[in-house]
Amino acid sequence: MFKLFQKKNDTVKELPNTKIVSTDYLKVIYPSEIAEMEVPPFNQSHWPDELIYKESLEHVQPLIEEYEHTGSIHTLEYNSYDDIERYRTERHELNKFNYSFMDRNNGISVEKMLSGQYRVLNNGRHRMYIAKKYNLKLLVHVTQEVKKCKCI
């Protein structure tokens, strides 16, 4: 039997016949797939309040939907100096999205629980909270899954 501990209200619960499997893939998740969570302390985060997180997530919804439908994010082709100027803002937005969501070190790392819901592991709790609260999709790194097993 593998011991999986969940902390909830300072209690520890053992889940029999489960194991944690390491994974490494990107997935678009819906608000209903995000596990219940406490309100993170916004005064201690990168941005000072919920509104900035909400606006940021609303702004990237088209890119998240693009990834959901195609499995990738488009790239920009430069054929002239005019293209470089024309795509300057879009290139900045794509770079920021890649850094914030697709980069392993900065993206949102989650665990898929037995219930099928996802919980944040180490980065992205503010974004996950806002996505759940305001009904927005997220692109996350699923780095582990809890699976049932016939453990001895």
C-alpha positions as CSV (number, residue, x, y, z in Angstrom):
1,M,0.0,0.0,0.0
2,F,1.3,3.4,-0.9
3,K,0.7,6.2,1.6
4,L,-0.6,9.3,0.0
5,F,-1.2,12.1,2.5
6,Q,-3.6,14.9,1.9
7,K,-3.6,17.9,4.3
8,K,-7.0,19.3,5.0
9,N,-7.7,21.2,8.2
10,D,-4.5,19.8,9.7
11,T,-5.6,16.2,9.4
12,V,-3.7,13.5,7.5
13,K,-5.5,10.9,5.5
14,E,-4.0,7.7,4.1
15,L,-5.4,6.6,0.7
16,P,-5.0,2.9,0.3
17,N,-4.2,1.2,-3.0
18,T,-2.9,4.3,-4.7
19,K,0.4,5.4,-6.2
20,I,1.8,8.6,-7.5
21,V,3.0,8.4,-11.1
22,S,5.4,11.0,-12.5
23,T,4.1,12.5,-15.8
24,D,5.1,15.4,-18.0
25,Y,2.5,16.8,-20.3
26,L,0.6,20.0,-21.0
27,K,-3.1,20.1,-20.7
28,V,-5.9,22.6,-21.0
29,I,-8.1,22.4,-17.9
30,Y,-11.5,23.8,-17.3
31,P,-12.6,25.6,-14.1
32,S,-14.7,22.6,-13.0
33,E,-11.6,20.4,-13.1
34,I,-9.7,22.6,-10.5
35,A,-9.9,21.2,-7.0
36,E,-11.2,23.4,-4.2
37,M,-8.6,25.6,-2.8
38,E,-8.1,28.4,-0.3
39,V,-7.8,32.0,-1.3
40,P,-4.1,32.6,-1.9
41,P,-2.5,35.8,-0.3
42,F,-2.6,38.3,-3.1
43,N,-0.6,40.9,-1.1
44,Q,2.4,38.5,-1.2
45,S,2.3,37.6,-4.9
46,H,3.8,38.9,-8.1
47,W,0.8,41.1,-8.8
48,P,-1.0,42.9,-5.9
49,D,-4.6,42.0,-6.6
50,E,-7.1,39.6,-8.2
51,L,-8.1,42.0,-11.0
52,I,-4.6,42.0,-12.6
53,Y,-4.6,38.2,-12.6
54,K,-8.1,38.1,-14.0
55,E,-7.2,40.5,-16.8
56,S,-4.0,38.6,-17.6
57,L,-5.9,35.3,-17.8
58,E,-8.7,36.8,-19.9
59,H,-6.1,38.2,-22.3
60,V,-4.5,34.7,-22.9
61,Q,-7.7,32.8,-23.4
62,P,-7.3,32.8,-27.2
63,L,-3.8,31.3,-27.0
64,I,-5.1,28.7,-24.5
65,E,-7.9,27.8,-26.9
66,E,-5.4,27.7,-29.8
67,Y,-3.3,25.2,-27.8
68,E,-6.4,23.2,-26.9
69,H,-7.5,22.9,-30.6
70,T,-4.1,22.5,-32.3
71,G,-1.7,21.2,-29.6
72,S,0.7,24.1,-30.2
73,I,1.0,27.9,-30.3
74,H,1.6,29.6,-33.7
75,T,4.9,31.1,-34.5
76,L,5.7,34.3,-36.4
77,E,7.5,34.3,-39.7
78,Y,9.6,37.3,-40.6
79,N,10.1,38.0,-44.2
80,S,11.1,41.7,-44.0
81,Y,11.9,44.4,-41.6
82,D,8.3,45.5,-41.8
83,D,7.2,42.1,-40.4
84,I,9.5,42.6,-37.4
85,E,7.9,45.9,-36.6
86,R,4.4,44.6,-37.3
87,Y,4.8,41.6,-35.1
88,R,6.6,43.3,-32.2
89,T,3.7,43.3,-29.8
90,E,2.4,39.9,-30.8
91,R,5.9,38.5,-30.4
92,H,6.1,40.0,-26.9
93,E,2.8,38.4,-26.0
94,L,3.8,35.0,-27.4
95,N,7.1,35.1,-25.4
96,K,5.3,36.0,-22.2
97,F,2.7,33.2,-22.7
98,N,5.5,30.7,-23.4
99,Y,7.3,31.8,-20.3
100,S,4.2,31.8,-18.0
101,F,2.4,28.7,-19.2
102,M,4.6,26.5,-21.4
103,D,8.0,26.8,-19.6
104,R,8.5,23.9,-17.1
105,N,10.0,26.1,-14.5
106,N,7.4,28.9,-14.6
107,G,4.3,27.1,-15.8
108,I,1.6,25.8,-13.5
109,S,2.6,22.4,-12.1
110,V,-0.4,20.3,-11.1
111,E,-1.3,16.9,-9.8
112,K,-4.2,15.0,-11.3
113,M,-6.1,13.5,-8.3
114,L,-8.2,10.3,-8.2
115,S,-11.3,12.4,-8.6
116,G,-10.1,13.7,-11.9
117,Q,-9.6,17.2,-10.6
118,Y,-6.3,19.0,-10.5
119,R,-4.5,20.7,-7.7
120,V,-1.5,23.0,-7.8
121,L,1.8,21.6,-6.7
122,N,4.3,24.4,-6.5
123,N,3.6,27.3,-8.9
124,G,0.5,28.9,-10.1
125,R,-1.9,28.9,-7.2
126,H,-3.0,32.5,-7.8
127,R,-3.7,31.7,-11.5
128,M,-5.6,28.5,-10.6
129,Y,-7.7,30.3,-8.0
130,I,-8.6,33.1,-10.5
131,A,-9.4,30.6,-13.3
132,K,-11.8,28.7,-11.0
133,K,-13.4,31.8,-9.6
134,Y,-13.9,33.6,-12.9
135,N,-14.6,30.5,-15.1
136,L,-11.4,30.7,-17.2
137,K,-9.4,27.9,-18.9
138,L,-5.8,27.2,-18.0
139,L,-2.8,25.5,-19.6
140,V,-1.0,23.5,-17.0
141,H,1.9,21.0,-16.7
142,V,0.6,17.7,-15.3
143,T,3.7,16.5,-13.5
144,Q,2.1,13.7,-11.5
145,E,-1.1,11.7,-11.2
146,V,-2.6,9.7,-8.4
147,K,-3.6,6.3,-9.7
148,K,-5.3,3.3,-8.2
149,C,-3.1,0.2,-8.0
150,K,-3.1,-3.3,-6.5
151,C,-0.4,-2.4,-4.1
152,I,0.9,-5.0,-1.6
